[in-house]
Amino acid sequence: MAAALGVVGAMLLLAPLKGLVAEAGGAAGEELMWQTRLLALCLLAFAVALDGLHQVLAVARAGFFWGADVLGEAEDIV
């Protein structure tokens, strides 16, 4: 999810989209460009937040990821 939000946010900041919005013309085009930039930056910030949360959870549950804590205290398993 974080990667998808990052890609969409980056696509909104691309130069061809800026040119397309500028061709819309007038004050409406400038307002649309401002809203598009704001949306892109919000999506990128949310992607960073989700990725940070993912990293924190991965460190907190590393034992389950590597399988060390999945079986618990079972000593009789070969």
Secondary structure, 3 states (H helix, E strand, C coil): CHHHHHHHHHHHCCHHHHHHHHHHCHHHHHHHHHHHHHHHHHHHHHHHHHHHHHHHHHHHCHHHHHCCCCCCCCCCCC
